[in-house]
């Protein structure tokens, strides 16, 4: 995992419209990163994501969906760009 990357395991709900979002309930969700994964610098992996084994996440990518095994993902949001 390269520098300046973030792995999130929570997010806010927007259920109560009478209070600011930041004060709404915080929901914890599991984030899984399996073996032999390369995470480039500045990557953001959101909560409730599974990054499967032998995958590469390109620098600056924002991962919003599960990443399959044996692929390279890149972009915002991250999309599969190559099979390895």
C-alpha positions as CSV (number, residue, x, y, z in Angstrom):
1,X,0.0,0.0,0.0
2,X,1.5,3.3,-1.1
3,X,1.5,6.6,0.7
4,X,-1.5,8.9,1.1
5,X,-4.1,6.1,0.6
6,X,-7.2,5.7,2.7
7,X,-9.3,2.7,3.6
8,X,-12.7,3.6,5.0
9,X,-14.9,1.4,7.2
10,X,-17.8,3.7,7.9
11,X,-20.1,6.2,6.4
12,X,-22.9,8.6,7.6
13,X,-26.6,8.0,7.0
14,X,-28.9,10.8,6.0
15,X,-31.9,9.5,7.8
16,X,-32.6,12.5,10.1
17,X,-33.2,15.5,7.9
18,X,-33.5,17.8,11.0
19,X,-29.8,17.6,11.8
20,X,-26.6,18.0,9.7
21,X,-25.4,14.9,7.9
22,X,-22.2,14.8,10.0
23,X,-24.4,14.3,13.1
24,X,-26.5,11.5,11.6
25,X,-25.8,7.9,12.6
26,X,-22.4,6.5,11.7
27,X,-22.7,3.0,10.1
28,X,-19.7,0.7,10.4
29,X,-19.1,-1.7,7.5
30,X,-16.4,-4.3,6.8
31,X,-13.7,-3.6,4.3
32,X,-11.7,-6.6,3.1
33,X,-8.4,-6.6,1.3
34,X,-7.2,-10.1,0.4
35,X,-3.6,-11.3,-0.3
36,X,-1.3,-10.1,-3.1
37,X,-3.0,-6.7,-3.7
38,X,-1.1,-3.6,-4.9
39,X,-2.6,-0.3,-3.8
40,X,-1.1,2.7,-5.6
41,X,-0.6,6.1,-3.9
42,X,-3.6,8.3,-3.2
43,X,-6.1,5.5,-3.5
44,X,-9.5,5.7,-1.6
45,X,-11.3,2.5,-0.8
46,X,-14.8,3.1,0.5
47,X,-16.5,1.0,3.1
48,X,-18.2,-2.3,2.4
49,X,-15.7,-3.2,-0.3
50,X,-13.8,-6.4,-1.0
51,X,-10.6,-6.1,-2.9
52,X,-9.9,-9.7,-4.1
53,X,-6.5,-11.3,-4.4
54,X,-3.9,-10.5,-7.0
55,X,-5.4,-7.2,-8.1
56,X,-3.9,-3.8,-8.7
57,X,-5.5,-0.5,-7.8
58,X,-3.9,2.4,-9.8
59,X,-2.8,5.6,-8.1
60,X,-5.6,8.1,-7.4
61,X,-8.4,5.5,-7.9
62,X,-11.6,5.7,-5.8
63,X,-12.9,2.2,-5.2
64,X,-16.7,2.2,-4.9
65,X,-17.4,-1.5,-5.9
66,X,-15.8,-4.8,-5.2
67,X,-12.6,-5.5,-7.1
68,X,-12.4,-9.0,-8.7
69,X,-9.2,-11.1,-8.6
70,X,-6.5,-10.7,-11.3
71,X,-7.5,-7.3,-12.6
72,X,-6.2,-3.7,-12.7
73,X,-8.7,-1.0,-11.8
74,X,-8.2,2.7,-12.3
75,X,-10.2,6.0,-12.3
76,X,-12.9,7.8,-10.4
77,X,-14.9,5.7,-9.8
78,X,-12.5,2.8,-10.3
79,X,-13.2,0.5,-13.3
80,X,-11.5,-2.5,-14.6
81,X,-9.0,-1.6,-17.3
82,X,-7.1,-4.8,-17.7
83,X,-7.0,-8.5,-16.8
84,X,-3.7,-9.8,-15.4
